[in-house]
């Protein structure tokens, strides 16, 4: 984590909320573009699993977890989760989450990161912080949002399945590997950042042609942010991709999920059995009491 000031701000804020905060000894380690070499990062995961903490949260995303997947201490991670440790993060952390689901069936949480969420220079987003507090206290039982007007559903929708997914680029990269969860009848959620819509479509085609999308009961799209159109797009945009996706799968494709590389994000239990329900423009993902 290069931004030490963000970590210090986040630490102070979490302590002010009443939490005891422990920073891993390697929290500021660097090696090329990584947060330490492979051995350093694996040791950090092992320490987190052995810590007995209520929550083990990432400092930031980026790149680097996929190269660790064959060596992650899955048994230790599973034991930690069984003892009550909640692993929380997003972005590159998607690789960890889906690998843990594939290897152990355990639940992890898509949620905030220390740097970009709790460590921001301005005040942290209130919804993000409230959802995180609900997770820590074991009070969160679901989340909801309002669908765009064009997605209003006259007939109520209710689907049950395993919630999984995360960052689209990482999920697509896991296709064909042992760490791609074999989820049938699931609720797949996806988000991304710095990816032009044509790249989003290409990654979706990979999931389509490997049979992943066709096996899901619903596809939830969060935020796809920080990309710029170019002149030769000639009208090609994210809406184009979403409209195309709906012609390729029978499952409903819903947008507006409050998750992604944005300040306002909810916490989502990857690997949990959930109920997706919609009525009119209201959408809910419900997982019930987990503690």
VENMODA-V88368 format. One line per field, one symbol per residue. ss: DSSP state (H for helix, E for strand, C for the rest). A space follows every 10 residues. Layout:
BEGIN
ss: ???
END
This chain:
BEGIN
ss: CCCHHHHHHH HHHHHHCCCC CCCCCCCCCC ECCECCCHHH HHHHHHHHHH CCCCEEECCC CCCCCHHHHH HCCHHHHHHH HHHCCEEEEC CCHHHHHHHH HHHHCCCEEE CCCHHHHHCC CCCCCHHHHH HHHHHHHCCC CEEEEECCHH HCEEEEEEEE EEEEEEEHHH HHHHCCCCCC CCCCCCEEEE EEECCCHHHH HHHHHHHHHC CCHHHCCEEE EEEEECCCCC HHHCCCCHHH HHHHHHHHCC CEEEECCCCC CCCCCCCEEE CCEEEEEEEE CEEEEECCCC C
END
